[in-house]
Amino acid sequence: MQNDRFRIVAEPEYLERLGRAMYAFSELEWMIVNCCEKLGKGYISTIRKKTAEQIANDFLARAKQIDDEKLRGECVSHAQNCKGLVQLRNDIVHVNPGTTRPCLSG
């Protein structure tokens, strides 16, 4: 049907904010991948089936191996923040089916 996508009941402002949040998370995830690549050549070739959580864990593990103490501290802090953002994203997107409308049966 034409314009089926408009049958979803949602406030445009909500959808815009949700879209921005997901886009921002996607950008952050690629920044993390690039940091991991800088910390260990070839990392990008390993991410094909990794989850955001696995990528964040990889970043934390690599950050902990940085020799420079100050840089290591900053990177570990950022990596821990990224792990928290993965959980926040999962709480937003990995949700149970909506229950505000009655289920259609039969």
N, C-alpha and C positions, 0 to 999 in steps of 0.2 A: 504494500500500500504506500501511496505517496505520503511523505511527511510522518511516517510511523514514529520516528524518533521524537516527535513532539507530543506523543501520547503519554510520556512519562511525566507524572505530576511532580514538579520541583520548582522552587523559586530560582529564577535566573541568577540572582546574586549568590545563592548557595552553590550552584553549579560552577560559577566563575571562581569562587574561592576554593572549592574542591579541586578544580582543574589547576589553579595556580599552585596549590599545595603539592599536588602530584608532580607537576612539572618541576617545581623547585627541588623536590626530593630526587627526581631523576637526574637533574643537573648535579646535585650533591653527590649522588652515587658515582657518577662519572668522574667527578673531582677526586673521590676516594680511590677509584680504580687508577687514575693517573698518578696519584701519590704512591700507590703500591708499585706501579711500574717504575717510578723514579727510584724507589727503594729496592727494587729487584727486577732487573731486566727480564722481560718475557711474561710478566704477570698477566698482561692483557689476554694472552693466548689461553689462560686457564679459567677465564670467567664464564664461559659459555653456559654452563648449567648451575652456576652458583646463585644462591639467594642473596638478597641485600644483607642479611645477617651474617652469612659466611664472608662476604666481602668486608663488612665492618670488622669482623673478627680477624681477618687477614691483615687489615690495616693496623689494628691494635698490636698484633704479634710482630709485625714489621717495625712499628714505631718503637716498641720495647727494645729492639736490637740496634737502635741508632747510637753511635758512639758519643757524639756530642751531648753532654748532659742537659744543657739548656734546651736544645732542639728536641731531644728525646722527651723531656717533660712536656713541652708544648704539644708535640705530636700525640703523645699518649693521652693528654687531656682532650684534644680534638677527636681522637679515635673513640674515646669513651662517650663523648657527646654524640658522635655519629651512631653509636650503638643505641643510645637512647632515642635518637630520631627514627631509627629503624622500627623500634617498638611503637613509637607514636604513629608512624605511617601505617603499621600493621593494625593498630587499634582503629584507625580511620577507614582503611580499605578492606582489611580481612575481617569482615563483620558477619554476623548472622543475618539471614534474610530479613528484610523489613517486615514488621508486624503491625503497622498502623492501618493497613487495609485487610479486610477479611480474605482468607484464601478461597480461591474458586475450586470447587470440587465437582466431580462428576461430569 
